[in-house]
């Protein structure tokens, strides 16, 4: 029988660092969708602006040697300078910053640092800036009479925005689907943002990512 302690030592030695990414997948850029790349480039712009405004150092060096205090200070900066009104938006910024960290460093952000930044956001920043819980205000719901008025206006009178008949009929169909199925507008139309052809996308993900979006 092999000693249990020896088995644990062997197991620990053979397991990779939990924060490291395996060599064959070390470059996380290849795993990102186009929309994720757009999101990461957006938080990248905010991070560069933060480093310049707060004079914490060059953006890449600061990110490679990221300290917990800076990790918590960056969400404070975004809350002060951008229109964040709900928990969901604040959490999304933090997740995007984690993706930016992984993109640059090739490893995941320290788990304890991640827990602390979420704790700081929930216990300090949410009360301070009055961020509301997601969907706390509810959404207005149309009744049949409201829908009839909207459809009549869209099909008969709304010729300035949609001069052709086909787009007005398509829009009326979208209204009915939204009303009776509870679907989101983005599920019925192409609402994807277009990837920019230069700037932060190229700096983060290289020329190949820019070319793939235009092909």
N, C-alpha and C positions, 0 to 999 in steps of 0.2 A: 504493500500500500504506500502511496506517495503521501508524504506529510501534507496536511491541509494548508499549512502556512506556505509550504513550497509551491503548492498549486496556485495560491493567490498571487505569489510573487511572479510566477511564470505568466499568469493571466494578465497582471498589470503591465508586465514588460512587453507583452505582445499586443496590447491594446494601444491605439494611437491616442494622442492628446485629445481630449473631448472638445477642445476649442479649435483644433487644427482641421484643415481640409486636406483630404488625401491628395497626393501628387497628381494623380490622373484627373482630378477635378479641382485642382488648386485654384485655377482661374475661374471664379464664379461668374464672370461676364458671359461665358458661353451658355449659362443656364438661365439667363434673364430673358423674359419676353420683351417686346418692343415697348409696351406700356410701362413695364417695370423700369426699363432704362430711362424712359422719360421722367418717371417719378424720382429716380435716383439723381438724375441730372438736375432736377428742380431743387432737391435738398442740398445738392452740391453747390449751387449758386448761393443759397442761404448760408451755407457753412463758410464759403470763401468771404462773403460779406461780413459774417460774424468775426472771423479771424482778423480782417482788416479794421473793422470798427473797434473791436475790443483790444486790438494790438497784442494778441496772444502768440503771434508768430506766423510763419509761413504755413499755409493751410495743410499741406501734405505732411510736413514734419510734425505739426501739432496732432494730426490724426494718427500718425504712426506711433506717437508717444502719448496717447490720450490718457488723461488723468480723470478720476471720478468727478472731481470738482468741475472740470470743463464739460464733462458729459451732462452734468446737471445744469450748468450755466447756459448751455446752448438752447434747451427748451424755454428757459426764461427769456432769452433774447428773442426767440421766435414769437412767444406770447406777447411781448411788448411791441413788436414791430409788424406783425401780420394779423389779419383778421381771423383769429381763431375763436369760435364761439361755442364749440361743443367738445365733449370728451373724445369723441371719435376722431375729430381732426387732430387733436393733440396727440393721441395715441398713434395716428397714422404718421405724423412727422417723426415721432420717435422710432417707429419701425423703419421708415425710410432712411433715417440716420444710421441705424444698425446695418442696413444694406450697403450704404456708402462705406461704412467702416470695413465691412467684409470685402467689398470690391477693391479697396485700396490695400488692405493688409493681408488678404488671402486667408483670414481666419475669423472666427466669430468673436463678437465682443464678449468680454468677460461676463459670465452669468450673474455674478454678484453685483457688478456695476449696472447691469441691465435692470435687475430688481430694484436697485436703489433709485435709479432715474425714474422708473414708473412710480415708486413710492413717493418720491419728491413731487412729481407732477400731480398725483392724486391728493396728497395731503397739504401741499403748499400752493401750487399754481392754480388748481381748479378753484379753491375758495377765493384766492386773491383776485383772479380775473373773472370770476363768475361764470365759468364755462358750464353749460347745461348738459344734462344727460341726453344721449341720443334719442330723438323722436319724442322728447318729453312734451312738446307743444302739440303733438298730433298733426294730422293733415286734413284739410277740408275735403269733404266728400260731396259730390254732386248728386242731386236727385234726378229723376227722369225729366222733369220740366227744365232744369238747368241744361241738361244734355241736349234737349230738343232745340233750345235757343242757340246753343253753340253750333250745333250741326247746321241749323238753318242759315246762320250767319256765314259759316265756313263755305257751304256749298253755293249759296245764292249771292252773297254780297262781298265776300272777301276776295275781290279781284285785284287789289293793289299789290298784295304780297304774292298771291298765286294767280296770275292772269289766266293760266291754262286750267282746263276742267279736270284733267287727270290728277294733278297734285292736290287739288281741293278734295277730290273723292278719296285719295289715299289718306289725307289728313283726317277726314271724317272717319275713315275706318280705324285709324290709330286711336282717335278719341273713344270710339266704342269699345275697342279692345282694352284700353286703359280703364275705362269705367266698369266693365263687366268681369274683367279677369284679375285686376289688381296688379298687372304687370308694370314694370318700370319703363319710363320712356326710352332709356338706352337699349332695352331689349327689342324695340321695334324699329329703331333707326341706327344708322352708323354714327355713333357718338365718339369714336376713338380719336384721340388727339394725334396729330401728325408729328413725327419725330423731326426735330430740326436737323438741317444738313451739316451743321458745323457747331463750333462752340463747345459747351460742356460734354455733349454726347461724344464728340470725337476725342476730346481730352481724356475721358474716362474709359471709353470702350473701343477706341481706335477707328481707323478709316474703314475697316470692313463692316462695322456696325452701321456707319453712315451709308455705305453703298447698299447694304441689304435693305434698308428702309426705302431707298429710291428705286430699287429694282422691281 
